Amino acid sequence: MKSPSITETLNTIEPFSTLQMEYIEVTDGSASIKMNLDGNRNDKNTMFAGSIYSVLVLTGWMLAKQICDDHGPEYDVVIKDSKTSFLNPVRSSCIAKAKLREGLATKKSGNLSINVFVELIDENEKSCAEFTGNYVGIKKS
């Protein structure tokens, strides 16, 4: 049975559609998702921090999933831990851009450890948030 594509998988993840995210691309070593300000505003008329975190973690997950899929379809990808810095208010639509932070590590268990850096850029090319995440590709039994 063929594994679903990244876009097919994203469409099954509720925050992706609920928060009005748009798939841009995933390539070797990078991934990008756009998110609109409309539907994600807080009481200050800027983007809600929870929405920002969601697009950051999902963009990192998308890159980690692609890396795991390249090693075979036998991995489930989860986030192990992360750190987020909110640098500037987001007053426009934005793009989250992920890249591999360190090389891929294979654990004794057969699981994969993937460290990702994601930057959130607004329409004026201003960096608004940074995220580092440690994802794990869990080998399916």
N, C-alpha and C positions, 0 to 999 in steps of 0.2 A: 504494500500500500504506500502510495506517495505521500510524503509529508506536506502539510499545507504551506503555502508561500507566506512570507512575512506579512504581506498586505492582507491575506486571508486571515491570518492569526490576529493581526491588529484589529480587524473588524469585529472580532469576538470579544475584545477587551472593552468593557463598558466605558471606562473613563476616556478612551480614545475618541469615541463618537460623542459622548455626553459633553465633554469639554471642547468639542469642535476642533480637534487636532486633525492635521492633514499630513499624510505620508509624503515626504519629499524623495528620499533615497536612502539606500544602504549599499555601500560598496566595500571593497576590501579595506578594512581599517577605519571606516567612518560611517556615520548615520545621521540623518537630519529629519526633524519633524517641525512643522509650522503650527502655531496655535494663535487663534484670533483673540483679541481683547474682548470683543462682544461675547457675552455669556460667561465671562471670567472676571468681572469687575468686583472690587470690594467697595467698602463705604467711602474710600478716598478717590474713587474713580480710576484706580490703577488695578493692575492684575493681582488677583487673590494669590497669596503665597502657597496655598494648597494646590492651586492649578499649576503654578510654576513648578512646584516639587513634582507633581504628577508628570508633566511633560519631560522634565529632566530624567526622572527614574525610568520612564518608558522609552526614551530615546537611548539611554544607556542599555536598557534591556534588549532593545531591538538590535543593537550592535553585538551584544553578547550572544544573542540567539543566532545571528548570522554566523558568527565565529564557530559556535557549537554545531550548527547545521553543516558547516564546511567539514567538520570532523566526523559527520555521520548523524543520522536522525535519532540517535539513541540517548539524547540528553534533554532533561527538563531544566530550564533556566530560571533561577531565583536570585533575588538580591540578598546578600549576606549582611552588608553594612554600607553606610554612606555618610557623607558629610556635605552639607549645602551651605553656601554663603550667598546671601541676598545683597547685591552690591548697589543697585540703583532701582528706583521704582520703574515698573513697566507700564508705559502709557500708550502702547501701540501693539499691533500684532508682533509676534516674535518668532525666532527660529532657534531651536535647540540643536546644537551640533556636537556629536559625540565622536571621540577618537580613542583608540586603544592607548592606555596609559603606560603599560608595561607589557612585556611579553607574556604570552599564554603559559600557564603552568599546569602540568598534569600531576595530580595527587596520587598517592599509593592506592587509593580507593578506586582510581579510574576517573574520578570527578575532575572537571576543569575549573581553574581559578582565572577569572578575567577581570582585570582592573581597568576601569573606564573613566575618562574625564569628559564632562559635558559642559558646554558654555551656552548660555542663553543670550542671544543678541537681539536688540530691538530694531525697528525699521530705520533708525538713524545710525546703525552699526555700533551702538553703545553696548558694552558688556553689562548685563543686568543681574546675572547669577552664575555661579560656578558650582559644580557638583562633581564629587568623586565617588565612585561606587565600586564595590567589590561584588561581582556576580559569581555564581557557581553554576556550572553545568553539571547537574546530577545525573550520573550514569543510570539509565533505566535498567531494571532487573530483567 
